[in-house]
Amino acid sequence: MSHSDTHPEAERIRSEILRRMSGEQRVNRVFQMSNFMRTLAVSRIRAEHPDWSEWQVKRELLRLAFLPEPLPSGLP
């Protein structure tokens, strides 16, 4: 049994919209959502570390995406 906070009618509408989309439209939607989530993550990193350079922000974004723990402090 799956748990969801989505109302069944909203889920039905969402499913119908996805069903009517072409494969290209669905892939496009995935890229849009990915870019949106990346923008949110970068905004959070910048808010938490306003003194960081763009390079440090990008490095942290990659770390969050691929590593479970912070990098050792001795690494550049």
C-alpha positions in Angstrom: 0.0 0.0 0.0 1.4 3.4 -1.0 1.1 6.5 1.0 0.5 9.9 -0.6 -0.6 13.3 0.5 -2.0 13.8 -3.0 -5.8 13.8 -3.2 -7.0 10.9 -5.4 -8.7 13.3 -7.9 -5.5 15.4 -8.2 -3.6 12.2 -8.8 -6.1 11.1 -11.5 -5.7 14.5 -13.3 -1.9 14.4 -13.0 -1.9 10.9 -14.5 -4.2 11.9 -17.3 -2.0 14.9 -18.2 1.2 12.7 -18.2 -0.6 10.1 -20.4 -1.4 12.8 -23.0 2.2 14.1 -23.1 4.6 12.9 -25.8 7.8 11.2 -24.7 9.7 14.4 -25.7 7.3 16.5 -23.5 7.8 14.2 -20.5 11.6 14.3 -20.9 11.4 18.1 -21.2 9.4 18.2 -18.0 12.0 16.1 -16.2 14.8 18.5 -17.3 12.7 21.5 -16.1 12.1 20.0 -12.7 15.8 19.0 -12.4 16.8 22.6 -13.2 14.3 24.0 -10.7 15.6 21.7 -7.9 19.2 22.7 -8.7 18.2 26.4 -8.5 16.6 25.8 -5.1 19.7 23.9 -3.8 22.1 26.6 -5.0 19.9 29.3 -3.3 20.0 27.3 -0.1 23.7 26.9 -0.3 24.2 30.6 -0.9 21.9 31.5 2.0 23.9 29.3 4.3 27.3 30.4 3.0 27.0 34.0 1.7 30.8 34.4 1.7 31.4 31.4 -0.6 32.7 31.9 -4.1 30.8 30.5 -7.1 33.3 27.7 -7.3 32.6 26.7 -3.7 28.9 26.8 -4.2 29.2 24.5 -7.3 31.5 22.2 -5.4 28.9 21.9 -2.5 26.1 21.3 -5.0 28.0 18.4 -6.5 28.9 17.1 -3.0 25.2 17.2 -2.0 24.3 15.3 -5.1 26.9 12.6 -5.0 28.4 12.3 -1.5 26.6 11.6 1.8 29.1 13.3 4.1 31.0 16.6 3.9 34.5 16.5 2.3 37.5 16.5 4.6 38.6 20.0 5.4 42.1 19.5 3.9 40.8 19.1 0.3 40.6 22.2 -1.9 
